[in-house]
Each structure stands twice: as C-alpha cells, then as structure tokens.
Amino acid sequence: MSDMKDIQGQPDYRRINIKKVGVKNISYPVTVRDKARKTQQTVATFNMYVNLPHQFKGTHMSRFVEILNRFQGEINLKSFHRILEEMKARLQAEAAHLEITFPYFLKKSSGQAQSVGMNEYRCTMHGSLDKTDDLTLEIQVPISPPLPSQTGQGLPRSLGHWGRATIRLRFRHFIWIEDIIQLVEEVTSHDLCWPTSKTCATEYTLSVESITTALGRKLENQPAIAWFSVLVENLSQGYNTFASLEWSANNKMPVS
C-alpha cells in the first residue's frame, strides 16, 4: 500500500487568496474618553478581521480575543493603533481591520424637555492597517427640531424623532465625541426652524437638504477634521428621504 500524500502540507500553487478572516459581534466592556468625566464605561461590539496571504494555511480565531483581552477594553487612538499592529503581526496578515460600535451616553441639556436622564448616541470606530493606517469615526445623532412656539401656549413643543444625522470623519488630531454631538444639536435646534415661522430664514427651512448643508458648513470650519461625510435622513414618513455630502480638506471642496 502506498503512503497517503500530505495534502495539507503541500504548497498552494493556485494562489487563491482568502479575502478576510476574523470574528464578529464580540460584546466587550470598554472604557472610552469622556470630556466631562474623563472616562465613560460602556459595552461595545467588536468585529476583528485580517487579510491573509495565499500561502497562509489557517489561523486560530482565539488569537483575536487574546489580543483584545490584552488591552482590557481601554479604547483610544493609541490603543486602537496598537491593536491593529498586533493583529497584523501575530496573524502574519497583509492588512488588519477593527470595527467597534458602542452606545455613548450624555446627560440631557437643561433646554431639553424632561431634561433629567441621558441621551444615547451610536458611535462606530473603524480602523485599517496596511502599509499605513486609516481611522474613521462615525456618530449617529437623532434629530428632533423644536416646533415654533405659539403665542400664549408656553414653550415650543418637540417634533419628536424627526430623523437622524450620521457624521463620518477623519481627523488630524484628537477631537471629542461630545463636540461633534453638540455641533449637530446646535444646528438642528437653533439654525433650523419651520418654514411657517415668521422669524425663519428661507435658507434654513426644515428639510434634509437644508440640514445637510448647515451641518457641512459647520464641520468644514473645524481645524481638527481632515475629511467628513454627512448623511441626513428623515424617518417620520411612510418612506425615508435623505441628503448627503462629502468634504475633504485636501481637495478644498466647498460645501454648497
């Protein structure tokens, strides 16, 4: 009887690349930076994956969790880069990718109705490391513009959950999540109003287009931001409407 061939040990001449391999939906407690309280405890969902060269035979998925455990949930720009470096080195990968999605909580401002409590914002950090690294931050901010006040009827009534703004950005240096949230909420609560209001400027009527433009004008003046995209969606109807724009400091594209 002839010996059986070691198929697994033979070189792979087909050069078939596995595009990505990794783990998804890992729930993990994390600590993120908080402007008012220094740090904030929350629970994140991690996706960790790498691009493998064709000659790589396989990997132990437990290595991803081992790497994550080493950093003990401390999430900042420095640790994010170090996690990507370790993933790429330990898994002998051509590129490493890391996605972290987490709820971020802020106290309701005193101007909000029923201000006792917390507002929740969905944040996602996505990083890739090939020859260089690339990091984007995404923040979803609910849009609830106030209705105009009526004479003798007290404070303006809230419109409720009119829609949401999704801000994605790359930055030159550190920027607070709270500052981006505050910028969005200032635009949607002060710069915009209903077209039926006598004090409302025509260019700031309540629409996905006007909100998107107003947010773009605010963001392009932030020196910490190198690139951003804005997506504004109106979710209050039977169908959704949206508007979007993208801006880059390198291309000097003005927001119309």
Secondary structure, 3 states (H helix, E strand, C coil): CCCCCCCCCCCCCCCCCCCCEEEEEEEEEEEEEECCCEEEEEEEEEEEEEECCCCCCCCCCHHHHHHHHHCCCECCHHHHHHHHHHHHHHCCCCEEEEEEEEEEEEECCCCCCCCCCEEEEEEEEEEEECCCEEEEEEEEEEECCECCCCCCCCCCCECCCCEEEEEEEEECCCCCHHHHHHHHHHHHHHHCECCCCCCCCHHHECCHHHHHHHHHHHHCCCCCEEEEEEEEEECCCCCCEEEEEEEECCCCCCCC
